[in-house]
Amino acid sequence: MTSLKNQATGILDWFFPSFCVQCKIPVSTHVGICQHCLTDLPLFDLSTHPNLLYRPDIAELFPDCQFDHLMACAWYRPPFDGWLSQLKFSNQIFYKNVLQQIITQQVSTVKAHCEKWPELFIIMPLHHERFLQRGYNQVAQTWINCLPTENVKIDYLVRHKKTNAQSSLTKAKRIKNLQDAFICHQNLEGKTVAVVDDVMTTGATLNAATVALKKAGAKQVWAFVTCLTPLGH
């Protein structure tokens, strides 16, 4: 089966070549960025700080986190902000491959430098009306294949309150907007779980999700995000 899959990939590469999103050299169909360009990206050094809450500049930027551990791939700056926006708002699926390469590498680094590891990975949900409008959950699209499939849960956390778009709100209004926005009906007693999202701006969404998960019994909640928004972005 693996041999047939490799042959099929080779045929696709021959007839429909893909190109690195950065330098435009040909790459395999399941790859979005070549190894050289991947190495050159300004990613967080997670071997030094597998928990970014212990990195002084990030701890100062996000002082009110309810979650216990923070993993992120990079700052929400070029080229990452453009890739995420293209995927989130224009459904440009090509960028999914790029982001999955980055996420997979960063998750592997964190796992290699942590004694504990989450038992469950809970995808940040959309409100059902927004999901119907958009037709997909961009967090699920980018993260599911980067985590152990049997431990990924897309329905454990419910966004039962429709909230206004967070992007135009102040920090105080974001917190008020998200009050009691999430609920978890699962029994998470004593578990270490991770809530997974795409962009962390003030931490209000992740904090609200963390409160719901800890109410359901979670002992620790980790936050796994693709990017952190720098101050003033």
Secondary structure, 3 states (H helix, E strand, C coil): CHHHHHHHHHHHHHHCCEECCCCCCEECCCCCCCHHHHHHCCECCCCCCCCHHHCHHHHHHCCCCCCCEEEEEEECCCCHHHHHHHHHHHCCCHHHHHHHHHHHHHHHHHHHCCCCCCCEEEECCCCHHHHHHHCCCHHHHHHHHHCCHHHEECCCCEECCCCCCHHHCCHHHHHHHCCCCEECCCCCCCCEEEEEEEEECCCHHHHHHHHHHHHCCCCEEEEEEEEECCCCC
